[in-house]
Amino acid sequence: MRCTRFIVITASVLLTPVALADNARKVSGEHGTFRLHVEEQAAGEETYTVTPAGGGFKVSMQFKYTDRGRAVPLSANFDAGSDWTPTAFEIKGNTSRLSTIDQAVEVHANRLRIRSRSQWTDVAMPKRFFTIAGYAPITMQMLLLRYWRAHGSPREIHSFPGGGDVKVTARGRDVVTVNGRRVVLNRYMVEGLIWGHELLWADAHGELVAAVTVSAELAHFEAIRDGYEEALGTLVGLAGKDGMAALAELSNQVAAVGSADTIAIVGGMLIDGRGGAPLTDASIVVRNGRIAALGRQADITIPKEAYRVNARGKTVMPGLWDMHAHFEQVEWGPIYLAAGVTTVRDCGNEFEFITAVRDAVRDGRGVGPRLLLAGVVDGTSPEAAGVQRVDTLEQARFWTHRYHDAGFQQMKIYSSVTLDEEKAVIEEAHRLGMSVTGHVPDGLNAYQTIEAGQDQINHITYIADIMHSPLPPGADRVARKRAAVAIDLKSIEVQKAIEFLKAHGTVLDPTIAVFEMDEATTDRPVDSIEPGADYVAPELVQILTDVEPPSETSKLQEELIVKYLSILGALHRAGIPIMAGTDQTIPGHSLHRELELYVTAGFTPMEAIQAATQVPAKALGLDQDSGTLEAGKRADLIVINGDPLADIGNTRNVELVVANGRLYDPAPLWRSVGFKPWVKH
């Protein structure tokens, strides 16, 4: 009896909580619910059921959230053996407001059959693999962890249908408080499912408790198991600390070229951004992050201690500004610099995250562009964004002061703010020395928001809306597009709108490139619109390139972009300040596409460059210190291969970047976050 008892006890010790849980699932199954959040705002839920089947498991998942009024539904089914080795997988639906997925994997004796929409391909079966397609459903990430543990915690796991390698790393344990009790959670970092990294927390039984990640739209996304909601803030804070550690690691990977406090860029063609003719055979001396001298090479004395750069045959110009960014991950930092973007305006983000990133870059603890911040506020509605609500005058003043005190330059109005609350935000912001940018809230028009004092408008759509007759309440997106396409630029409505904008000094960031991306179909793939799509990290390929066939409205979208460019040209000719911004499309690359579209709209290449340098600097009141290359100003500049005044597309050919007093080679920056370095076309 003693021997038998000893054997039983030993067996129970060897069975980990996870193994015991898997044994229980084989008998009784499992079900659960995750609460889904976008930018920390509750947005939907995911449910899953694990059913024992033939010695293994069948798992069904239903995932759905609503983001700014648009549903994002997704379903998946997964079959696996007893050790969580996949036998079948299918996923279909939306992975964000803007992206869809329809894929499947069939597992056969020695091969995998993979379906992407209607096309099937066969691949040889690797020794170790798992079926998963991106960040969602969250349940699949829990099953990935179980597979990883069941197979000895391998360093990498080959994944299908995407075909990339996924890496899981144990990052330690964290303690959270739930319903008055302390709960110990195991923390894991996952790389290879999304661009960048994400964090997961699981309990001792192998049940996933939370995920802090980004959606297919590259927006902050959080999922937490039902019953653990009060721990969300703690876990988001832990993810923020982990993100800062990742930013520091990236900084170590991309050490600056040379370490001298003085840099001399010699012999290039100088475009200073002020609009005059370029200066050939020029030199520029940078000392401690400031421009010490610039001019013709013959007139400039190069200090002996300077780190010297031969720019003969190259162009030296101001670093670019992206005036509509959402810096959702630390990986954006190296990407922006690699693309020649040295200043970014973030137009709405999680407060703690974006301030931490800004401070890390400013203080030399992270690599990235200078960050200027616009603090987003919204009213309560099904279309609301973020968690900063201004449903009362008191809330409007509170959030304006909180952003101001944290060093934000602007307030950003979102789509559900009422006119009274918007006026309160604007009045307080102006009193504190901040300017106000943003959307035109639902139910209002640009005339009303600008008359209320809004200084800047995001997106050309809101300007188009006041150039045609008002649409009836409830008009859908298609009706809005058709009305815009029908705009007559010679009409009284258009002339009235232009004169109004000009009289009020309104500044626009049109974000044309993000709307152009809606044209992408199987007949017009993404890389035919934006060649940068061929250089992105592998995790972004499916999101960006898996587009749908042409629809009934595809032609309408093409006509809409043509009209937007006509409107943009008219605004520019009238003297309306235009500043370039992307609103997230192809990381790093899309700002260059935005400038190319400006030239198509009638800007000269110099004017397009100024839309990403001088104009935004002036719009934010920073033109005395940056935006052009002049002695005494910040030395934010780029060296490019080619003449952008002959072809604006040459701004893509960035060879060196000076930012935050350091000189960078773009190639290591691109590679540090999984991108391929840009090759001159």
C-alpha positions in Angstrom: 0.0 0.0 0.0 2.8 2.4 0.8 4.4 1.8 -2.5 1.2 2.4 -4.4 0.4 5.6 -2.4 3.9 6.9 -3.1 3.5 6.3 -6.8 0.2 8.1 -6.9 1.6 11.1 -5.0 4.6 11.3 -7.3 2.3 11.2 -10.4 0.2 14.1 -9.0 3.4 16.2 -8.4 4.5 15.7 -11.9 1.2 16.8 -13.4 1.5 20.6 -13.6 -1.7 22.7 -13.1 -1.7 23.2 -16.9 -1.5 19.4 -17.5 -4.3 18.8 -15.0 -6.4 21.4 -16.7 -5.8 19.8 -20.1 -6.9 16.4 -18.6 -10.1 18.0 -17.3 -10.8 19.6 -20.6 -10.6 16.2 -22.3 -13.4 15.0 -20.1 -15.7 18.0 -19.6 -14.7 20.7 -22.0 -14.4 24.5 -21.3 -15.9 27.8 -22.2 -15.1 31.4 -21.5 -15.6 35.1 -22.3 -13.1 37.9 -23.0 -14.1 41.5 -22.8 -12.6 43.5 -25.7 -11.3 47.0 -25.5 -10.1 49.6 -28.1 -7.8 52.2 -26.6 -9.0 50.9 -23.1 -12.7 51.6 -24.0 -15.0 48.6 -23.7 -16.0 47.7 -27.2 -17.3 44.0 -27.4 -16.7 40.5 -26.4 -15.3 37.1 -27.5 -16.7 33.8 -26.4 -15.2 30.4 -26.9 -16.1 26.7 -26.3 -13.6 23.8 -26.1 -15.2 20.4 -26.7 -13.5 17.0 -26.3 -13.4 15.1 -29.6 -11.7 11.9 -30.5 -9.0 12.2 -27.9 -8.4 15.9 -28.8 -10.3 19.1 -28.9 -12.7 21.2 -31.1 -12.7 24.9 -30.4 -15.2 27.4 -31.7 -14.8 31.1 -31.2 -17.0 34.2 -31.8 -15.3 37.6 -31.7 -17.0 40.9 -32.1 -16.5 44.5 -31.1 -17.7 47.9 -32.3 -15.1 50.6 -33.2 -16.5 54.1 -33.8 -19.9 52.8 -34.8 -18.6 50.0 -37.1 -18.9 46.3 -36.2 -15.9 44.1 -36.4 -17.2 40.5 -36.3 -14.9 37.4 -36.6 -15.4 33.7 -36.2 -12.9 30.8 -36.1 -12.9 27.1 -35.6 -9.9 25.0 -34.6 -9.4 21.3 -34.3 -6.4 19.8 -32.5 -5.0 16.6 -31.1 -4.4 15.9 -27.4 -1.2 17.9 -27.4 -2.8 20.9 -29.2 -1.2 20.0 -32.5 -3.6 21.5 -35.1 -5.7 19.2 -37.4 -7.9 21.9 -39.0 -8.4 25.7 -38.8 -10.7 28.2 -40.4 -11.2 32.0 -39.8 -13.5 34.4 -41.5 -14.7 38.0 -40.9 -13.2 41.3 -40.0 -10.0 41.9 -38.1 -10.6 45.7 -37.9 -13.0 48.3 -39.4 -10.8 48.4 -42.5 -9.6 44.8 -43.0 -11.2 41.4 -43.6 -9.9 37.8 -43.5 -11.1 34.5 -45.0 -8.5 31.7 -44.6 -8.3 28.0 -43.7 -5.8 25.3 -43.1 -6.3 21.5 -43.7 -3.8 19.2 -42.1 -3.1 16.0 -44.1 -0.6 13.1 -43.6 2.5 15.0 -44.7 1.3 18.3 -46.1 -0.9 21.3 -45.3 -3.5 22.7 -47.6 -3.9 26.4 -47.1 -6.8 28.5 -48.4 -6.7 32.3 -48.8 -10.2 33.4 -49.9 -10.9 31.1 -52.9 -7.3 30.0 -53.7 -5.7 26.9 -52.3 -2.0 26.1 -52.0 -0.1 23.0 -50.7 3.0 23.2 -48.5 5.1 20.5 -46.9 4.3 19.9 -43.2 7.0 21.2 -40.9 8.0 19.2 -37.8 6.5 21.8 -35.5 3.7 24.3 -36.4 0.6 26.0 -35.2 -2.4 27.5 -37.0 -3.1 31.1 -36.2 -3.7 34.3 -38.1 -2.9 37.5 -36.3 -4.0 38.9 -33.0 -7.6 37.6 -33.1 -9.5 35.7 -31.9 -7.8 36.1 -28.5 -8.6 32.4 -27.8 -6.2 31.3 -30.5 -3.4 33.0 -28.5 -4.4 31.0 -25.4 -4.2 27.8 -27.5 -0.8 28.9 -28.9 0.5 29.1 -25.3 -0.9 25.7 -24.6 0.7 24.2 -27.7 4.0 26.0 -26.8 4.0 24.5 -23.3 3.0 21.0 -24.5 5.9 20.9 -26.9 8.6 21.9 -24.5 8.5 25.7 -24.9 10.3 25.8 -28.3 12.1 29.0 -29.2 10.1 29.5 -32.4 6.9 28.0 -33.9 6.2 28.0 -37.6 2.7 29.4 -38.1 0.1 29.0 -40.9 -1.7 30.3 -42.9 0.8 33.2 -42.8 3.9 31.1 -42.9 6.0 33.2 -40.5 7.7 32.2 -37.2 6.1 33.0 -33.9 8.3 33.4 -30.8 6.9 33.0 -27.3 9.0 34.2 -24.3 8.2 33.8 -20.6 8.7 37.3 -19.0 8.1 36.5 -15.3 5.1 36.8 -13.0 2.9 39.7 -12.0 0.4 40.1 -9.1 -3.0 41.7 -9.6 -5.9 42.3 -7.3 -9.3 40.9 -8.3 -12.3 41.1 -6.0 -10.1 41.8 -3.0 -7.8 38.8 -3.6 -4.3 38.7 -5.0 -3.8 36.7 -8.2 -0.5 35.6 -9.6 -0.3 35.6 -13.4 2.4 34.4 -15.7 3.4 37.0 -18.3 4.5 36.1 -21.8 5.7 38.1 -24.8 4.6 37.0 -28.2 6.4 38.2 -31.4 5.5 37.4 -35.0 1.7 37.6 -34.9 1.5 41.3 -35.1 4.1 43.9 -36.2 6.1 44.3 -33.0 5.4 42.5 -29.8 2.4 41.9 -27.5 1.9 40.7 -24.0 -0.2 37.9 -22.6 -1.1 36.9 -19.0 -2.2 33.4 -18.1 -3.1 31.8 -14.8 -1.6 28.7 -13.3 -4.2 26.5 -15.1 -3.2 27.8 -18.5 -6.3 29.9 -19.0 -5.5 33.2 -20.7 -6.5 36.2 -18.5 -5.5 39.2 -20.6 -3.8 40.4 -23.8 -2.4 43.8 -24.5 -1.8 44.1 -28.2 -2.7 46.1 -31.3 -5.5 45.4 -33.8 -5.1 44.9 -37.5 -5.7 48.7 -37.8 -2.6 49.1 -35.6 -4.6 50.6 -32.8 -4.2 49.8 -29.1 -6.3 46.7 -28.3 -6.9 45.0 -25.0 -8.7 41.8 -24.1 -9.4 40.6 -20.5 -11.2 37.5 -19.2 -14.7 38.1 -17.7 -14.3 38.7 -14.0 -10.8 40.3 -14.2 -11.9 43.7 -15.6 -10.7 45.6 -12.5 -7.1 44.5 -13.3 -7.1 46.0 -16.8 -5.5 49.3 -15.8 -2.7 47.5 -13.9 -1.9 45.2 -16.8 -2.0 48.1 -19.3 0.5 49.9 -17.1 2.8 46.8 -17.0 2.6 46.6 -20.8 3.6 50.3 -20.9 6.7 49.6 -18.9 7.5 46.6 -21.1 7.1 48.8 -24.1 9.6 51.3 -22.7 12.1 48.5 -22.2 11.5 47.4 -25.8 12.1 51.0 -26.9 15.4 51.0 -25.1 16.4 47.7 -26.7 15.6 49.1 -30.1 17.8 52.1 -29.3 20.7 49.8 -28.5 20.2 48.0 -31.8 20.4 51.1 -34.0 23.4 53.0 -32.6 23.9 56.4 -34.3 26.5 56.7 -37.0 29.5 58.2 -35.4 29.5 59.8 -31.9 30.8 63.3 -32.5 29.0 66.3 -31.1 29.8 68.1 -34.3 28.7 66.8 -37.7 29.6 68.4 -41.1 27.6 67.5 -44.2 29.7 68.6 -47.1 29.2 69.2 -50.8 25.4 68.5 -51.3 22.6 70.4 -52.9 20.8 72.3 -50.0 17.1 72.8 -50.0 16.5 74.9 -46.9 12.7 74.6 -47.0 12.0 78.4 -47.3 11.0 78.2 -50.9 14.0 79.7 -52.7 16.3 78.1 -55.2 18.5 75.3 -53.9 22.1 76.0 -53.1 24.6 73.7 -54.9 27.9 72.6 -53.4 26.7 73.5 -50.0 27.8 72.5 -46.5 26.0 72.4 -43.2 27.6 72.2 -39.7 25.6 70.7 -36.8 26.8 71.1 -33.3 25.0 69.6 -30.3 21.8 69.2 -32.3 21.7 72.7 -33.6 22.7 74.2 -37.0 25.9 76.1 -36.4 26.5 77.2 -40.0 25.4 76.5 -43.5 26.0 77.9 -46.9 28.3 77.4 -49.9 31.1 75.0 -49.2 33.7 77.7 -50.0 32.3 80.0 -47.3 32.0 77.4 -44.5 34.8 76.4 -42.2 34.6 72.8 -41.2 35.7 72.2 -37.6 38.5 69.6 -37.3 36.6 67.6 -34.7 33.5 67.2 -36.9 32.3 63.9 -38.1 32.4 64.5 -41.9 29.7 63.3 -44.4 30.4 63.6 -48.1 27.0 64.6 -49.6 28.3 65.3 -53.2 25.6 64.3 -55.6 23.0 64.1 -52.8 20.3 66.5 -51.6 20.2 67.9 -48.0 16.8 69.1 -46.8 14.7 69.5 -43.7 13.5 66.4 -41.9 9.9 65.7 -42.7 6.9 66.2 -40.4 3.9 63.7 -40.3 1.1 65.8 -39.0 -1.5 63.0 -38.5 0.1 60.0 -36.8 -1.1 57.5 -34.2 2.1 56.3 -32.6 0.5 53.1 -31.2 3.7 51.0 -30.8 7.3 51.7 -30.0 8.3 50.2 -33.3 7.0 53.3 -35.1 10.0 55.2 -33.8 12.7 53.6 -35.9 10.3 53.5 -38.9 9.6 57.2 -38.9 13.3 58.1 -38.7 14.2 55.5 -41.5 11.7 57.3 -43.7 13.1 60.7 -43.0 10.4 61.8 -40.6 11.9 63.7 -37.7 8.8 65.3 -36.2 5.4 63.6 -35.7 2.2 65.0 -34.4 0.3 62.2 -32.6 -3.4 62.9 -33.1 -4.9 60.8 -30.3 -3.5 58.0 -28.1 -3.5 56.3 -24.7 -2.4 59.1 -22.4 0.2 57.2 -20.3 1.7 55.4 -23.3 2.3 58.4 -25.6 3.6 60.6 -22.8 6.1 57.9 -21.8 7.3 57.5 -25.4 7.6 61.2 -25.9 9.7 61.6 -22.8 11.9 58.6 -23.6 12.8 60.0 -27.0 13.2 63.5 -25.8 15.5 62.4 -23.0 17.7 60.2 -25.2 16.3 56.9 -23.8 14.6 55.9 -27.0 15.0 56.1 -30.8 12.3 58.0 -32.7 11.2 61.4 -34.0 10.3 64.4 -31.9 6.7 63.9 -30.7 4.2 66.7 -30.6 0.9 65.7 -29.0 -2.8 66.5 -29.6 -5.0 65.2 -26.7 -8.2 63.6 -28.0 -11.5 64.1 -26.3 -14.9 62.7 -27.3 -18.5 62.6 -26.1 -20.4 59.5 -25.1 -22.0 57.7 -28.1 -21.8 54.4 -29.9 -19.2 56.0 -32.2 -17.0 57.4 -29.4 -13.2 56.9 -29.4 -10.9 56.6 -26.4 -11.9 57.1 -22.8 -11.5 60.9 -22.4 -15.1 62.0 -22.2 -16.3 65.6 -22.3 -20.1 65.3 -21.8 -20.1 68.3 -19.5 -18.4 71.7 -19.4 -16.6 70.6 -16.3 -15.2 67.6 -18.1 -14.2 69.7 -21.0 -12.1 72.0 -18.8 -10.7 69.1 -16.8 -9.3 67.2 -19.8 -8.0 70.4 -21.4 -6.1 71.2 -18.3 -4.8 67.7 -17.9 -3.4 67.6 -21.4 -1.9 71.1 -21.1 -0.2 70.2 -17.8 1.3 67.1 -19.4 2.9 69.2 -22.2 0.5 68.6 -25.0 0.5 71.2 -27.8 -3.0 70.8 -28.9 -6.5 69.5 -28.2 -8.2 67.2 -30.7 -11.9 67.2 -31.1 -13.5 63.8 -32.0 -16.8 62.9 -33.6 -19.2 62.8 -30.7 -18.5 66.1 -29.0 -21.4 68.5 -28.8 -21.0 72.1 -29.9 -21.3 73.5 -26.3 -18.6 71.1 -25.0 -16.4 71.9 -28.1 -16.7 75.6 -27.4 -15.6 75.0 -23.8 -12.6 72.9 -24.9 -11.6 75.6 -27.4 -12.0 78.5 -25.0 -9.9 76.8 -22.3 -7.3 75.6 -24.8 -6.8 79.0 -26.3 -6.7 80.6 -22.8 -3.9 78.1 -22.0 -2.0 78.8 -25.2 -3.0 75.6 -27.0 -4.5 75.3 -30.5 -7.3 73.0 -31.4 -7.5 70.4 -34.2 -9.8 67.5 -35.0 -12.8 66.1 -36.7 -16.1 67.9 -37.4 -18.4 66.2 -34.9 -21.5 64.3 -36.1 -24.5 66.6 -36.6 -22.3 69.7 -37.1 -20.5 71.1 -40.1 -17.1 72.7 -40.6 -18.7 76.2 -40.6 -19.9 75.6 -37.1 -16.7 74.2 -35.6 -14.5 76.8 -37.2 -16.8 79.6 -36.0 -16.5 78.0 -32.6 -12.8 78.6 -32.8 -11.3 75.2 -34.1 -8.0 76.1 -35.7 -7.4 73.1 -37.8 -9.4 70.3 -39.5 -8.3 66.7 -39.9 -9.3 65.0 -43.2 -10.5 66.5 -46.5 -13.8 64.8 -46.2 -15.1 67.5 -43.8 -14.2 70.2 -46.2 -15.9 68.4 -49.1 -19.1 68.1 -46.9 -19.5 71.9 -47.0 -19.0 72.2 -50.7 -22.3 70.5 -51.6 -25.9 70.7 -50.5 -26.5 69.1 -47.0 -27.4 65.5 -47.1 -30.5 64.2 -45.3 -30.0 62.9 -41.7 -28.9 59.3 -41.7 -27.3 59.4 -45.2 -24.8 56.5 -45.5 -21.1 56.5 -46.6 -22.0 55.8 -50.2 -24.4 58.7 -50.4 -21.7 60.9 -48.9 -19.1 59.8 -51.5 -21.5 60.3 -54.4 -22.3 63.8 -53.2 -18.6 64.6 -53.0 -17.9 63.2 -56.5 -20.6 65.5 -57.8 -19.1 68.7 -56.4 -18.7 71.5 -59.0 -15.6 73.4 -58.2 -17.0 76.5 -59.9 -20.2 76.4 -57.7 -21.2 79.1 -55.2 -20.9 76.5 -52.4 -17.3 75.8 -53.2 -16.3 79.4 -53.4 -18.1 80.2 -50.2 -16.3 77.4 -48.4 -12.9 78.5 -49.7 -13.4 82.1 -48.7 -14.6 81.1 -45.3 -11.5 78.9 -44.7 -9.2 81.6 -45.9 -10.8 84.3 -43.8 -10.5 82.1 -40.6 -6.9 81.0 -41.3 -8.0 77.4 -41.0 -5.2 74.8 -41.5 -6.0 71.4 -43.1 -4.3 68.0 -43.0 -6.2 66.2 -45.8 -4.8 62.6 -45.3 -5.5 61.8 -49.0 -3.3 58.7 -48.9 -5.4 56.9 -46.3 -8.5 57.4 -48.5 -6.6 56.3 -51.6 -5.8 53.0 -49.9 -9.5 52.3 -49.9 -9.1 51.8 -53.7 -7.1 48.7 -53.3 -8.7 45.6 -54.7 -7.4 42.3 -56.3 -7.5 44.3 -59.6 -5.5 47.1 -58.1 -3.3 45.7 -55.4 -1.8 47.8 -52.6 1.7 47.8 -53.9 0.4 49.4 -57.2 -0.7 52.3 -55.1 2.1 52.4 -52.5 5.3 50.6 -53.4 6.4 50.6 -49.8 3.9 47.7 -49.2 6.6 45.4 -50.6 9.0 46.4 -47.9 7.0 46.0 -44.7 7.5 43.5 -41.9 6.1 40.0 -42.7 3.4 40.4 -40.0 1.9 43.3 -42.0 1.8 41.6 -45.3 -1.5 39.8 -44.9 -3.2 42.8 -43.3 -2.1 45.1 -46.2 -2.3 42.8 -49.2 -5.3 40.5 -48.6 -7.8 42.8 -50.3 -11.2 42.0 -51.7 -12.3 41.8 -55.4 -13.7 45.0 -56.9 -17.2 45.9 -55.7 -20.0 48.0 -57.1 -18.5 51.1 -55.3 -14.8 50.6 -56.4 -15.2 52.9 -59.4 -16.9 55.4 -57.1 -13.9 55.3 -54.8 -11.5 56.0 -57.7 -13.7 59.0 -58.8 -13.7 60.2 -55.2 -9.9 60.4 -54.9 -9.8 62.3 -58.2 -12.3 64.8 -56.8 -10.5 65.1 -53.5 -7.3 66.0 -55.4 -9.2 68.6 -57.4 -10.5 70.1 -54.2 -7.1 70.0 -52.6 -5.6 71.8 -55.6 -8.3 74.5 -55.4 -7.7 75.0 -51.6 -3.9 75.3 -52.2 -4.3 77.8 -55.0 -6.5 79.9 -52.7 -3.8 79.9 -50.1 -5.3 77.6 -47.5 -2.4 76.1 -45.4 -2.0 72.4 -46.1 0.1 70.2 -44.0 0.9 66.6 -44.7 -0.3 63.7 -42.6 -0.9 60.0 -43.0 -3.3 58.7 -40.3 -1.6 55.2 -40.6 -1.5 53.4 -43.8 1.9 51.9 -44.8 4.2 52.7 -41.8 6.9 55.1 -42.8 6.2 55.1 -46.5 2.8 56.7 -46.8 4.0 60.3 -46.0 6.0 60.1 -49.3 2.8 59.0 -51.0 0.9 61.9 -49.5 3.5 64.3 -51.0 3.3 62.6 -54.4 -0.5 63.1 -54.3 0.0 66.8 -53.5 2.1 67.2 -56.7 -0.7 65.4 -58.6 -3.1 68.0 -57.2 -1.0 70.9 -58.5 1.6 71.6 -55.8 5.1 72.2 -57.0 7.6 69.7 -55.5 8.9 72.6 -53.3 5.4 73.3 -52.1 4.8 69.7 -51.3 8.1 69.6 -49.3 7.0 72.7 -47.4 3.7 71.0 -46.6 5.8 68.5 -44.6 8.3 71.0 -43.2 7.7 74.8 -43.0 3.9 74.8 -43.1 3.4 72.5 -40.1 6.1 74.2 -38.1 4.3 77.6 -38.6 0.9 76.0 -37.8 2.1 74.8 -34.5 4.0 78.0 -33.7 7.4 76.3 -33.9 8.7 78.0 -37.1 11.3 80.1 -35.2 13.0 76.9 -34.0 12.4 74.3 -36.7 10.8 73.4 -40.1 13.5 75.0 -42.2 17.3 74.8 -42.3 18.7 78.0 -40.8 21.6 78.8 -38.5 20.5 78.4 -34.8 17.5 76.1 -35.5 17.1 72.4 -34.6 19.3 70.3 -36.9 16.5 67.9 -38.0 17.5 67.1 -41.6 17.9 64.3 -44.1 20.3 63.5 -46.9 18.5 61.9 -49.9 19.7 60.3 -53.1 18.2 62.3 -56.0 16.6 65.6 -56.6 13.1 65.9 -55.1 12.5 69.1 -57.0 12.8 67.2 -60.3 10.8 64.2 -58.9 9.0 64.4 -55.6 9.3 60.6 -55.4 13.0 61.0 -54.6 12.1 62.0 -51.0 11.8 58.3 -50.5 15.5 57.7 -51.1 16.7 58.7 -47.6 20.3 57.8 -47.0 21.1 59.6 -43.7 19.0 61.2 -41.0 20.0 63.8 -38.4 17.5 63.9 -35.5 17.8 64.6 -31.8 21.5 65.5 -32.3 22.4 62.1 -33.8 23.2 60.8 -37.3 21.4 57.7 -38.4 21.8 55.2 -41.3 18.2 54.3 -42.3 19.0 50.6 -43.2 19.5 49.4 -39.6 16.5 51.4 -38.6 14.3 49.6 -41.1 15.8 46.2 -40.2 15.4 46.7 -36.4 11.6 46.3 -36.7 11.5 43.7 -39.4 11.2 45.9 -42.5 13.3 45.6 -45.6 15.4 48.8 -46.3 14.0 50.9 -49.1 15.8 50.5 -52.4 15.8 53.5 -54.8 13.4 52.9 -57.7 
